[in-house]
Amino acid sequence: MPPTNASTRVPVVILTGHLGSGKTTLLNHLLRQPGARVGVIVNDFGDINVDAGLVTGQIDEPASIAGGCLCCLPDAGGLDDALEKLTHPRLALDVVIVEASGLAEPGTLAKLVRFSGVERVRRGGLIEVVDASSYFDTLDDGRGPAPVRFAAASLVVVNKTDLVPETDREETLARIEARVREHNPDVHVAYVVGGRIDPRLVYDAAVPEDPPDELPIAALLREAAADHHAHQHAGSVTVTTPGTIEPARLLDLLEEPPPTAYRVKGTVAVATGQGPRSYHVNLVGRSAHVAAAKRTDGTASELVAIGLDLETDAVRARLTDALAPAERPSTEGLRRLRQLVRVSL
Ligand SMILES: Nc1nc2c(ncn2[C@@H]2O[C@H](COP(=O)(O)OP(=O)(O)OP(=O)(O)O)[C@@H](O)[C@H]2O)c(=O)[nH]1
């Protein structure tokens, strides 16, 4: 059995963006990261150009899947079927990425995942890729309201910054960011070339290295495409506490996360009459998911925050506050925790 994150649900990340903005380039960058088991759903099968050697195996033969797997989605109606297959615990995938066609409407796709009937799915965020060099010639003429598509994004990746003349770059990127924030003031924005975002913004690989069953071609492809420009590293902060915590403080953090933390994840323990109970916590952008853990191993609680330009001191202070030890939870805290667990189902 491969190492697995199976005790938690599989995050499903939606990748959207205008035609040619760089979605597939970003996806291939993520697929090249060692260790990760990534499932891919594309709804544009005729036009697929994901690196075949990185996406190995067929979903109909899950036993043969090595580094990841690929599923084609002919129409929106097939999304749940594809998610059902790709989130099967046997595959032990770290993440499923849905690459939309350039014409897809992000808000609609986000709703399809949010209201998916598939039990093992959790929302992993929506990444909108923007072509910095053609933005004001394609998506937006700069007049009137900004495109509403940004409202659904948790992360906006402003790609192809290399194609913006250096003399205009700062001003152009600032103008794009201002338009993005019109409908989504808190969204996280990354500026990249070749879709090279830090994969830690998107998923956790259960193992840091390639599994032994991965096809050698994947490693070869990775070498051939070795990144000349390293990606912008995301920062992270980890806080642990040996005891059970007060859920009201945790809920305060999840309802109003620190602005520079894109993801917050971890496991926390809460005291009950029958001993401590553990919960898995996941926040992406502003969307929180909490689920009761199947097993509780002791009372330790841990949270990790990940983000670009992470304000580490401020974030550490917030995580420390959220993990303040409590031998007994407040009634109000328990009520809020149970409510979030219910809406996370
Ligand atoms: N110069 C430059 N070219 C890029 C960058 N990112 C992607 N490209 C190129 O832009 C073209 C389109 O990239 P894709 O990744 O195919 O874009 P896409 O959004 O998947 O395209 P569709 O699926 O057709 O909507 C390709 O030729 C890429 O090599 C970048 O940061 N800089």
The ligand as a Gaussian input file, in Angstrom:
#p B3LYP/6-31G(d) Opt

LIG

0 1
 N        6.541000      33.380000     -22.589000
 C        5.731000      32.620000     -21.852000
 N        4.989000      31.674000     -22.454000
 C        4.182000      30.913000     -21.669000
 C        4.128000      31.069000     -20.265000
 N        3.240000      30.186000     -19.770000
 C        2.760000      29.488000     -20.817000
 N        3.315000      29.924000     -21.967000
 C        3.015000      29.462000     -23.331000
 O        1.691000      29.901000     -23.655000
 C        1.052000      28.952000     -24.499000
 C       -0.304000      28.572000     -23.919000
 O       -0.066000      27.877000     -22.708000
 P       -1.035000      26.709000     -22.208000
 O       -0.481000      26.226000     -20.919000
 O       -1.270000      25.722000     -23.282000
 O       -2.364000      27.533000     -21.981000
 P       -3.834000      26.983000     -21.631000
 O       -4.460000      27.979000     -20.739000
 O       -3.740000      25.589000     -21.128000
 O       -4.494000      26.989000     -23.059000
 P       -5.973000      26.465000     -23.509000
 O       -6.111000      25.074000     -22.937000
 O       -5.902000      26.487000     -24.984000
 O       -6.940000      27.431000     -22.964000
 C        2.007000      27.787000     -24.629000
 O        2.709000      27.938000     -25.845000
 C        2.976000      27.950000     -23.463000
 O        4.235000      27.413000     -23.696000
 C        4.948000      32.091000     -19.656000
 O        4.929000      32.336000     -18.446000
 N        5.716000      32.833000     -20.515000

